């Protein structure tokens, strides 16, 4: 089974458990709406690619790690779109969760997705319980305090923000966790894989900022110009040319950081293909 | 060390980890504000009491289970108080988190507390990793979908609600998890302890509904009359006398459900003392 099929099947199984008879139907529907259809699933694909390069001897645990990371990403999107943050009407080309289901169900859906993310790790750890503490700590650290997604988001409430730190926490941390979790799920040390995730995460953020600056809402499935509208820090303070140069450098560093391992050639090919997915043609040309 | 000191010390250590230099200071402050000073800490005390009755051979894991449950409880209070739910200005006798820190930080604080709850379990599981999957599953199930706290809260968004189910999910589930997690942290089967948690949880909810109906805001540290104001299901539909009778029956059943074990007498005494804490004198007299 290819990575995309593994990810969608695992997410489907997790969502189905929340839809048992007797569960509140609107929240169950909001959860499915927040997770399907997905975006590019970049983070879980990266997680499975590293697990594969590391031998993938516990594929159920790797699938759960990948799904857990995607659920946490979806949760952050649902809460980021709330009126008290971005007040975004669109996400992935359709109304955001609070627009479709109302604000109470959007808050609850984000909460439920966080819980489901950790629950699915526990459910998959039966055959390798000794891997669960480090895997869970790594993933939790990437979304919580003091340096995960919520910390990154919280910098928007502070008078002074360091751009690199803000991006590292709000976006980079979950990418780094994706590569590290892939290694941990396969019983390998996460450290050699951290830089790969960090580079791809930062590249993704720079590309997203360029999209936001240059893109049209219809192209990116959400409103454009949001960074400027919300006075958010953006890599575009480097200028379009500077940001494009940064993007190119990061992708090069990502590829060079891949440790020597049996699956390294395959992983390199996956990452090259992935980079053309999240960096559309016109931006890739700018970066070339 | 007594149970209260163990709980406060464990919560303090977890909060301190979120307050490292370089963490966003307002969110760090909001987290501390949401957790300290606490309420009666009924759930974590119950968890430690059961762990003690079960031998408490991994006290660090029991402490983490108790703290995890309290963090999840605090998170649910922060999010329940938000303008889109109860819009409550007061909690535990002081301004609610969103009143003190604003809505964005209240949303993030609730999210961060959920993550910290699971992270602290993982951090404490090093010496007994095989206990982590079931412990984490039990606690996560009590707050997530389909039958945990968020499910209970989501019934407020549905046109029809079954009162018993609503209370079982919104309040009872975390009490049941508290007793079951105490047993699991000590390496024992959770099943014999479930009914104890369920009974105390339901009793607590009935007492809370009576408080809300009869109490003054100053006595209970939060606005009274909220159930009626928000058209929420309440045990007071049974009438004050019916609800008081129910409370008495539940405390009797709770005490009778305690399995035969070395610490059962001590546990019984703790629960009797606890019940006078959460049922104030005038209500206890009504229930007597």
Interface residues (C-beta under 8 A of the other chain):
Chain A: X17 X18 X19 X20 X22 X23 X24 X25 X26 X27 X28 X31 X75 X79 X82 X84 X85 X102 X103 X104 X105 X107 X108 X110 X111 X112 X114 X115 X116 X118 X119 X121 X122 X123 X125 X126 X129 X130 X132 X133 X134 X136 X137 X140 X141 X143 X144 X145 X146 X147 X148 X150 X151 X153 X154 X155 X156 X157 X158 X165
Chain B: X17 X18 X19 X20 X22 X23 X24 X25 X26 X27 X28 X31 X75 X79 X82 X84 X85 X102 X103 X104 X105 X107 X108 X110 X111 X112 X114 X115 X116 X118 X119 X121 X122 X123 X125 X126 X129 X130 X132 X133 X134 X136 X137 X140 X141 X143 X144 X145 X146 X147 X148 X150 X151 X153 X154 X155 X156 X157 X158 X165
